[in-house]
């Protein structure tokens, strides 16, 4: 899943986050101009676990290597490496900065990056391969985000066979799945040759993520004036919910969207033809098996329409509309229960400490 944007609006201008992105880009452009000097540059300013281990052990002359715990998080190994990291920082970092404030966010980001690099050193203390990248610090940003805005919706690109669709998924699911993948890849990498030969620093991601969650819990945060939610419509307020209510609504909405997408795929496969589509997409039969129980109950009401010899399952179209309405109704019911009208008019009788 490729994230595109998230739902929470920020109160503060994300000055620090934009500056961090700018510094990373400028340093990478500088790397591009180094030519043959790039490898020595990475060797000098990247985190070499063996050197960090020596410095922590108090080896003579090894202490200067500790600065690389900071410098390495501003270096990148290619456009995709840089682009992926900056995309995640752009989407999630501004909200963490908004919650912590500018100065605390700078400290938070740097500490997460240092802890992430130390986590990788701990796993491979004798490695001589330099580790670079902002992903450890950004993992800390994700850890902070997921405990602060678990119900925020994140718009992601979801590839399903030949169709790319955009759906809104709760941050708890998007970031949770990301962390699970990092954790199991990290476990699988223990003792593997890749730790010595380079590759993804899984344990830097895991260490940064956990550090971000802990720091976000412990760090003091500026007091923020509550938004005026009394004049906001139920639908608008439900869409902007970032807490556990948002998680519940987001899960329902995500399931509804996925069901609708697979039914649309089913209709396309049936219309074009099973044989032709099975040659293009190997899992066509599995998709038909999965979707048949979803659409079968609606076959009692309508049948199949043929246009030019191609069948259109009208009952699948009916099912598509039904699941859309069911999903919308469930989301509305959750929102109505969470924000019952009696709360909306509490100001008539004095301030209520409900939020």
C-alpha positions in Angstrom: 0.0 0.0 0.0 1.4 3.4 -1.1 0.2 6.3 1.1 -0.8 9.5 -0.6 -2.3 11.7 2.1 -3.8 11.7 5.5 -6.9 13.3 7.0 -5.8 15.3 10.1 -5.4 19.1 9.6 -2.5 20.8 11.3 -2.8 24.0 13.3 0.9 24.9 13.0 2.9 25.4 9.8 5.1 22.4 9.4 8.3 24.5 9.3 10.6 21.9 10.8 9.2 19.0 8.7 9.7 20.9 5.5 13.2 21.9 6.6 14.1 18.3 7.3 12.8 17.3 3.8 14.8 20.2 2.2 18.0 19.2 4.0 17.7 15.6 3.0 17.1 16.6 -0.7 20.0 19.1 -0.7 22.4 16.5 0.9 21.4 14.0 -1.7 22.0 16.4 -4.6 25.4 17.0 -3.1 26.0 13.3 -3.1 25.1 13.1 -6.8 27.9 15.6 -7.5 30.6 13.7 -5.8 31.2 11.2 -8.5 34.0 8.8 -7.5 34.2 10.4 -4.1 30.8 9.2 -3.2 31.9 5.9 -1.7 34.5 7.4 0.6 31.9 10.1 1.6 29.4 7.4 2.6 32.1 5.4 4.4 33.0 8.5 6.4 29.6 9.8 7.3 27.5 6.6 7.4 27.0 4.5 10.5 29.6 1.7 10.4 28.5 -0.6 13.3 32.0 -1.8 14.0 33.2 1.7 14.5 30.3 2.6 16.7 30.9 -0.5 18.8 34.5 0.5 19.2 33.5 4.0 20.3 31.0 2.8 22.8 33.6 0.4 24.2 36.0 3.3 24.7 38.6 2.4 22.1 41.2 5.1 21.6 40.4 7.6 18.8 37.0 6.0 18.0 34.8 8.5 19.7 34.4 10.8 16.6 32.5 8.0 14.9 29.6 8.7 17.2 28.7 11.8 15.1 27.7 9.5 12.3 24.7 8.4 14.3 23.3 11.8 13.3 24.9 12.4 9.9 23.8 9.0 8.5 20.2 9.9 8.8 20.6 12.6 6.2 22.3 10.4 3.5 20.5 8.3 0.9 21.5 5.6 -1.5 19.3 6.5 -4.5 16.2 8.4 -5.8 13.8 5.6 -4.7 15.4 5.5 -1.2 15.1 9.3 -0.9 11.6 9.5 -2.5 10.1 6.8 -0.3 11.4 8.3 2.9 10.4 11.8 2.1 6.9 10.8 1.1 6.3 9.2 4.5 7.9 12.2 6.2 5.7 14.6 4.2 2.5 12.7 5.0 3.0 11.9 8.7 5.7 14.3 10.0 3.6 17.5 9.9 1.0 16.1 12.3 3.6 14.9 14.8 5.3 18.3 14.6 1.8 19.9 15.1 1.3 17.9 18.3 4.8 18.3 19.8 5.7 21.8 18.6 8.6 22.9 16.5 11.5 22.6 18.9 10.4 19.4 20.5 9.9 17.8 17.1 13.5 18.6 16.1 14.7 16.8 19.3 12.2 14.0 18.8 13.3 13.3 15.2 17.0 13.3 16.0 16.7 11.1 19.1 14.6 8.6 17.2 17.2 8.5 14.4 20.1 8.0 16.8 18.2 5.2 18.7 17.3 3.6 15.4 20.9 3.5 14.3 22.0 2.1 17.7 19.4 -0.6 17.4 21.0 -1.7 14.1 24.5 -1.6 15.7 23.2 -3.8 18.5 22.1 -6.4 16.1 25.2 -6.4 13.9 28.0 -4.9 16.1 30.8 -6.2 13.9 29.5 -5.2 10.5 31.7 -2.9 8.4 28.9 -2.0 6.0 27.8 1.7 6.4 24.1 2.2 7.1 22.5 5.4 5.8 19.0 6.8 5.4 16.3 8.7 7.3 14.1 5.6 7.6 14.9 5.0 11.3 14.0 8.5 12.3 10.9 8.4 10.1 9.9 5.1 11.7 9.9 7.0 15.0 7.5 9.5 13.4 5.2 6.6 12.4 5.4 5.3 15.9 4.4 8.7 17.3 1.6 9.1 14.7 0.0 5.7 15.3 -0.5 6.3 19.0 -1.6 9.9 18.5 -3.9 9.6 15.5 -4.8 5.9 15.3 -8.2 6.6 13.6 -6.9 9.1 11.1 -7.7 8.0 7.6 -4.8 7.5 5.2 -5.5 7.4 1.5 -3.5 4.6 0.0 -3.1 3.2 -3.5 -4.1 -0.4 -3.5 -3.1 -2.6 -6.4 -5.7 -5.3 -7.1 -4.8 -7.4 -10.2 -4.8 -4.9 -13.1 -6.7 -2.3 -11.2 -5.2 0.4 -9.0 -7.7 1.9 -6.6 -7.5 4.5 -3.8 -9.1 3.8 -0.5 -9.1 5.4 2.9 -7.7 3.1 5.6 -7.2 3.9 9.4 -3.6 4.8 10.3 -3.6 2.0 12.8 -4.0 -0.5 10.0 -1.6 1.1 7.5 1.2 1.7 10.0 0.4 -1.5 12.0 0.9 -3.6 8.9 4.1 -1.8 8.1 5.5 -2.5 11.5 4.5 -6.1 11.4 6.3 -6.6 8.1 9.4 -4.8 9.6 9.3 -7.0 12.7 9.1 -10.3 10.9 11.7 -9.3 8.3 13.9 -8.3 11.2 13.5 -11.6 12.9 14.2 -13.4 9.6 17.4 -11.3 9.1 19.0 -12.3 12.4 22.2 -14.2 11.6 21.6 -13.8 7.9 24.5 -12.9 5.6 22.6 -9.7 4.5 23.5 -8.1 7.8 27.1 -8.1 6.6 26.5 -7.6 2.9 24.1 -4.6 3.2 20.4 -4.4 2.5 17.5 -3.0 4.5 18.3 -2.1 8.1 15.1 -3.8 9.5 16.2 -3.3 13.2 16.8 0.4 12.7 13.1 0.6 11.6 11.9 -1.4 14.6 14.1 0.5 17.1 13.0 3.9 15.7 9.3 2.9 15.7 9.4 1.8 19.4 11.4 4.9 20.3 8.9 7.1 18.6 6.0 5.5 20.6 7.8 5.8 23.9 9.0 9.4 23.3 5.6 10.5 22.1 4.1 9.2 25.3 6.7 10.7 27.6 7.5 14.1 26.0 5.6 17.1 27.3 3.2 18.6 24.7 2.0 22.2 24.4 -1.6 22.8 25.5 -3.9 23.2 22.5 -7.2 25.0 22.4 -9.9 22.6 21.4 -11.4 23.0 18.0 -15.0 24.3 17.8 -16.7 21.0 17.1 -20.2 22.1 18.1 -20.9 23.7 14.8 -19.4 20.9 12.7 -21.8 18.5 11.0 -21.9 14.9 12.1 -20.5 13.7 8.7 -17.6 16.2 8.8 -16.8 15.4 12.4 -16.9 11.7 11.7 -14.5 12.1 8.7 -12.0 14.0 10.8 -12.1 11.7 13.9 -8.6 10.5 14.7 -9.2 8.5 17.8 -10.6 5.0 18.5 -14.0 6.0 17.1 -12.2 6.8 13.9 -10.6 3.4 13.9 -14.0 1.7 14.1 -15.5 3.9 11.4 -12.4 3.4 9.3 -12.4 -0.3 9.5 -16.1 -0.5 8.5 -15.5 1.9 5.6 -12.3 0.0 4.5 -14.1 -3.3 4.4 -17.0 -1.8 2.5 -14.6 -0.2 0.0 -12.7 -3.5 -0.5 -16.0 -5.5 -1.0 -17.1 -3.0 -3.6 -13.8 -3.1 -5.4 -13.8 -6.9 -5.7 -17.4 -6.9 -6.9 -16.4 -4.4 -9.6 -13.5 -6.7 -10.6 -15.9 -9.6 -10.7 -18.3 -7.7 -13.1 -15.4 -6.8 -15.4 -14.1 -10.4 -15.5 -17.6 -11.8 -16.2 -18.2 -9.2 -18.9 -14.9 -9.6 -20.7 -14.9 -13.3 -20.4 -13.4 -15.8 -17.9 -11.1 -17.5 -20.3 -9.5 -14.3 -21.6 -9.1 -12.8 -18.2 -7.7 -16.0 -16.7 -4.9 -15.8 -19.2 -4.1 -12.2 -18.1 -4.6 -12.6 -14.4 -3.7 -15.9 -12.6 -6.0 -15.5 -9.6 -9.3 -14.8 -11.5 -10.8 -18.1 -10.3 -10.0 -17.3 -6.7 -11.6 -13.9 -7.0 -14.8 -15.4 -8.4 -14.9 -18.0 -5.6 -14.5 -15.3 -3.0 -17.1 -12.9 -4.4 -19.8 -15.5 -5.3 -21.2 -15.7 -1.7 -21.3 -11.9 -1.6 -23.5 -11.5 -4.7 -25.5 -14.8 -4.7 -28.3 -13.5 -2.3 -29.1 -10.7 -4.8 -29.6 -13.2 -7.6 -33.1 -13.8 -6.2 -34.2 -10.4 -7.3 -32.5 -9.8 -10.7 -30.7 -11.8 -13.3 -28.1 -11.3 -16.1 -28.4 -8.9 -18.9 -26.5 -9.6 -22.2 -25.1 -6.8 -24.4 -23.5 -7.8 -27.6 -23.0 -11.4 -26.2 -21.3 -10.1 -23.1 -23.1 -10.8 -19.7 -23.7 -8.1 -17.1 -24.6 -9.5 -13.7 -27.3 -7.2 -12.6 -27.3 -8.9 -9.2 -23.7 -8.0 -8.8 -24.6 -4.4 -9.6 -27.4 -4.6 -7.0 -24.9 -6.1 -4.5 -22.5 -3.2 -5.2 -25.1 -0.6 -4.3 -26.3 -2.5 -1.3 -22.8 -2.9 0.2 -22.2 0.8 -0.4 -25.4 1.7 1.5 -24.7 -0.7 4.3 -21.2 0.6 4.8 -22.4 4.2 4.8 -25.2 3.4 7.2 -22.9 1.7 9.6 -20.4 4.6 9.6 -23.3 7.0 10.2 -24.6 4.9 13.1 -21.2 4.7 14.8 -20.8 8.5 14.4 -24.4 9.1 15.7 -23.8 7.0 18.8 -20.4 8.6 19.5 -21.7 12.2 18.9 -25.2 12.0 20.1 -27.2 15.3 19.7 -27.2 15.9 23.5 -23.5 16.6 23.4 -23.8 19.0 20.5 -26.0 21.4 22.4 -24.1 21.3 25.7 -23.0 24.9 25.5 -26.5 26.1 26.1 -26.2 24.9 29.7 -22.5 25.7 30.3 -19.1 24.2 29.5 -18.9 20.4 29.4 -15.6 18.7 29.8 -16.3 16.0 27.2 -13.3 16.2 24.9 
